[in-house]
Amino acid sequence: MAATRAPCHGPGHPRPYDPDVILSPYLLGLGLVIGLLVLLPARRVQLAGWSARSIGTYALVLWLGTMLVGLVPGARILVPILLVAFIAPFVAGPGRMRQVLRRGDREDQPPMKDVTPPDQRSSGR
């Protein structure tokens, strides 16, 4: 009986496993950590009364932008924008966040109250 040799792992020989991994552990870990961090301001936005679609869009844009900064060295220009987008829900109150989302919807608000002081000349001086 002839001794069997271990297979060579050169061109044309099979490997014991496929080393080509689609997602590296670093990339997967980075995505999960960023995803968990994005949930913090997304919860504040939810408390402000935003719709589910708006919250999802906000979280997705924030996650994609942060992943872009983490993976592409030239994307550092996005850091100030992402910081403002991340911190804004914590700084602004829920009422202000509702105003940002509604922008032009003023139909459900009562008319503005006139707080102009009465003119002193019309009192008969």
PyMOL commands that set and color helices and strands:
alter all, ss='L'
color gray80, all
select helices_A, chain A and resi 25-47+52-71+73-91+94-102+120-123
alter helices_A, ss='H'
color red, helices_A
deselect
rebuild
show_as cartoon
